[in-house]
């Protein structure tokens, strides 16, 4: 189905800019919150090795990368 706007119209570029910048903010917020939750959980359990911090940080990065790739491939 063809779009109403040309491929390089100013509105189309602005829409892409807004979508990708909001996606970046969501990714950063997700990684921050999951890492913060890992730190708090490690402090609560009084662990010497930051196991939950590492796990939640890596899990959140993998999750947001999956989400980002899924959104980008949907566009193509």
QUIRAUR-V942401 format. One line per field, one symbol per residue. ss: DSSP state (a for helix, b for strand, c for the rest). A space follows every 10 residues. Layout:
# QUIRAUR-V942401
ss->???
This chain:
# QUIRAUR-V942401
ss->ccccccccca aaaaaaaaaa aaaaaaaaaa aaaaaaaaaa aaaaaccccc aaaaaaaaaa aaaaaaaaaa aaaaac
